[in-house]
Amino acid sequence: MCGSKATRVISVSTIRRWSRTGIQPSIIKDIERAIRKLVAAGDIAILLVEQYYDFARSLADHYVVLSRGEVVAKGAGATMEQDNVRAHLAV
């Protein structure tokens, strides 16, 4: 996944659960900017664990969708729409 880069796992969903009132949209944008800044630095890889499709799609270079521990879809982040990744998500 990342070769010689350090890896960080970020679960924005977990951050959302910690907040009893939810996270304000401006804070989500701050988190997105911080993730982009970390990636741009080039010395770490980010594994984003996220349940909100639009947020994940905006940041993904690559994606993997799991269902009950099995990979059901994977590909380039830029192809998530055409790969119909949304169809794998349940509400």
C-alpha positions, -999 to +999 in steps of 0.1 A: +000+000+000+026+026+009+061+012+005+085+031+027+059+057+038+045+058+073+008+050+074-019+067+093-055+054+097-081+081+100-117+073+109-138+104+105-168+084+114-153+077+148-147+114+153-183+121+145-195+095+171-174+111+198-193+144+193-227+141+208-241+169+186-223+159+154-195+178+137-202+211+121-197+211+083-169+237+087-150+212+109-154+185+083-139+209+058-110+215+082-105+178+085-105+174+047-079+202+043-057+186+070-058+152+052-050+169+019-021+187+035-007+154+050-010+137+016+006+166-002+037+164+021+042+130+005+059+112+034+028+094+047+000+073+034-035+077+047-060+049+051-094+067+054-122+047+070-153+066+062-190+059+058-200+091+040-196+085+003-191+122-008-164+128+017-146+096+009-149+102-029-135+137-026-103+124-010-098+089-025-069+081-048-081+044-045-110+028-028-119-006-014-155-015-003-159-043+022-190-062+030-189-086+059-151-087+056-150-094+019-138-071-008-169-064-030-154-035-051-121-017-055-106+007-080-093+043-086-110+070-066-116+089-099-139+060-111-161+057-080-191+072-097-188+052-129-181+020-109-214+027-091-198+024-056-229+040-041-249+008-048-228-011-023-237+013+005-266+007+029-283+033+050 
